[in-house]
Amino acid sequence: MSLPLIATRTRRIRFTMSEELTEFDMELGSGIAAFESRHFGRAAGLLSPLADGGNPQAQYRMAIMAQNGLGMHENQLLALEYMKAAAEAGLDIAQHGLGFMYMEGECADKDPEMAVHWFKKAAEQGLVGSQTTLAMMYEEGRGVEKNQEEADKWYRMAGFDER
C-alpha cells in the first residue's frame, strides 16, 4: 500500500510502507543524476560533501570531474585522492580508473605494477574492461612478467573465446 509523499521530523520521505528514502539517498541520487546529465557544476555541489564524507560513488564522480575540470577547476591531486579513496572502498569502476591513472601516468606517476594491482582488483569483481586490460598487460609484459597463459585466462574471463 503506497502512502503519500510526506516529510517527517527525521527528514525521511516515505514512499511505501516498506520503502524509505533518506535525505542522503536523495542528495546522492540527485548528484549522480546531475553528473549523468552533464550538469557538472550542480553535480559537484551535491557530491562534494558526500565524497568528503566517504561515499565511494560520490568520490568516483568527483574524481572524474576534478581530473577533467568538469564543473570545477582541473585538480589532478584531488582527482587522485578521490579515485584512490573510492578504489580502496572496493568500487570496481574506481579501481579500474585508478589502474588507468597509474598505467597512463595521469594524475599519478606512471606505475605499471600499481596499474596491474588495481586492474586485478576490478577484474576479480567481474569488470570486463579491467579483465581485458589486465590480459593485454600480461600479454605485453607491462607491469608484470609476460605470461600468455595468464593473458588467455583473463581474455576468457572477459568473454573472448580465442585470441
Helices and strands as residue ranges (DSSP letters): E 2-7, E 12-16, E 20-22, H 23-36, H 40-52, H 56-68, H 76-88, H 92-104, H 112-124, H 128-140, H 148-157
